[in-house]
Amino acid sequence: MNRLEACLLLESLPGMGWNRAQRMVTHFGSPEAIFLAKHQDWESVEGTGEKGCNALKS
């Protein structure tokens, strides 16, 4: 997955607003890294609850 694909996918996730996406990119370093991370790593990002993690997983 390239950066553009990761950004588009991140933006299309239900409940993933600009602020949450920005926090995740800051935490993981890049949009691509978000999708390479494990479920428990996603939960460590402020504002990303179970709903957000489930959206990322699918």
C-alpha positions as CSV (number, residue, x, y, z in Angstrom):
1,M,0.0,0.0,0.0
2,N,1.4,3.4,-0.9
3,R,0.9,6.7,0.9
4,L,-2.0,7.9,-1.3
5,E,-3.9,4.6,-0.9
6,A,-3.3,4.6,2.9
7,C,-4.6,8.2,3.2
8,L,-7.7,7.5,1.1
9,L,-8.5,4.4,3.1
10,L,-7.9,6.1,6.4
11,E,-10.2,9.0,5.3
12,S,-13.0,6.6,4.2
13,L,-13.2,4.8,7.6
14,P,-16.4,5.3,9.6
15,G,-15.8,7.5,12.6
16,M,-12.3,8.5,11.4
17,G,-12.3,12.3,11.4
18,W,-9.5,14.6,10.6
19,N,-8.3,15.0,14.2
20,R,-8.2,11.3,14.9
21,A,-6.5,10.5,11.6
22,Q,-3.9,13.2,12.4
23,R,-3.2,11.8,15.9
24,M,-2.8,8.3,14.4
25,V,-0.3,9.6,11.7
26,T,1.6,11.5,14.3
27,H,1.7,8.4,16.6
28,F,2.7,5.9,13.9
29,G,4.8,8.2,11.7
30,S,3.0,7.6,8.4
31,P,-0.4,6.6,7.0
32,E,1.1,3.4,5.8
33,A,2.4,2.4,9.2
34,I,-1.1,2.7,10.7
35,F,-2.2,-0.3,8.6
36,L,0.9,-2.3,9.4
37,A,0.4,-1.9,13.2
38,K,-1.4,-4.3,15.4
39,H,-4.8,-3.9,17.0
40,Q,-3.4,-3.2,20.5
41,D,-1.1,-0.5,19.0
42,W,-4.1,1.3,17.6
43,E,-5.8,1.3,21.0
44,S,-2.8,3.2,22.5
45,V,-3.6,6.3,20.4
46,E,-5.7,8.9,22.3
47,G,-9.3,9.0,21.0
48,T,-9.2,5.7,19.2
49,G,-11.7,3.4,21.0
50,E,-13.0,0.0,20.1
51,K,-15.2,1.4,17.3
52,G,-12.2,3.0,15.6
53,C,-10.1,-0.1,16.0
54,N,-12.8,-2.3,14.5
55,A,-13.0,0.1,11.5
56,L,-9.3,-0.2,11.0
57,K,-9.4,-3.9,11.3
58,S,-12.0,-4.4,8.5
